[in-house]
Amino acid sequence: MCCVATVMVLLGPRLGIIVWGLAQPARWDLAFSTFVWPLLGFVFLPWTTLMYVAVAPGGVTGFDWFGIVLAVVADLASYSGGAYGNRDRIRSYTPSAPPMPR
């Protein structure tokens, strides 16, 4: 089950970017003036890219910033969650408290 969740976190937003980009290319053209930013977003910050495309055509104001910050947190959590979950498998890691039994 953990592997399925990991695959969905990594591939889910990227698949969403591909499908949404093919379905509504005009919206992506309004959000980005060049192809470089969506490509970098696809590779490094897919949730943030999706949120930016959702709010950018109308202008990023007010509560839209909360959504973008939440998407950045989701991207960072998807990268750091695996390291935190496997911290007891790292040889040089010395925990301050004993690991919890599984």
N, C-alpha and C positions, 0 to 999 in steps of 0.2 A: 504494500500500500504506500509506503514511503517513496518508493521509486516512481510510482504513478503521480504522486503529488509533486515531486521534483520535476518530472517531465512537464507537467502542466504549468508549473511556475516559470520554467525556462522557455517552453515553446508556445504557451498560450498567448501571451501578448504579441509575440512575433508573428504568429499566425493571424492574429487580429489586425496587425499592421498591414500584412500582405492582402488580406481580404478587403479591408476598408480602403486601402490604397487603390485596389482594382475597382471597387464598387463606386467610390466617390473621388476621382482624381482631382476634381475642381476644388474640393474642400482642402485637399493637401496642398494644392497650389496657392490657396489663400493663406494657409498657415505658414508655409515655407517658401522662400524665394529661390532657393537652390536645392539641389539634390543631396548635398553633403550632410546637412543637419538631420534629415530623416534617416539617412544611412547610418550615421553615428548613433542616433537614437535607437535604431533597430538593433545595433550591436551591443550598446552599453546601457541604455536607459529606456527599455521598451514601454514600461508603464507610464513614464513621464511623457514620452512621445505621444502615446495614445491620448493622455489627458490634455496635452497641449493642443492637439488637433481638435479635440472636442470643444475647447473654449476659445481658441485663438481667432477664428474668423469673426467673432462678435467683439473681440477685444478682451484682453485679460484684465479684469477689474474686480475689485471687492472680493467676494467669496470664491472667485475662480482661483485665486492664489492659494487658498486652503486646499483645493483639489490638486493643484500642481505639487504643493509641498507633500501632501499625502502620497502622491504617486512616486515622488523621489524617495520617500521613506520605504515604500513597497519595493522599489528597485534595490535600495541598499540592504533591506532585510532579505531579499532573495539571494543576494551575494554573500551575506555574512551568516545566514542561518545555518548553512552546511558546516561551516567552520566551528560554530559554537556547539552544534550537535555532536560533532566528532572530536571534541577537544580532549576526551579521555584516550583517544587513539594516537595522539601526537606524543612522541617520546620526550621531547624537551618541555612539555607542559607540566607545570607543577601546581596543582590546584591548592587553594587555601583551605578547602574543606574536602573530605573524601567524596568521591562521586556517588550519586544516588544509585541504589541497586535497580536493576531492570526486571 
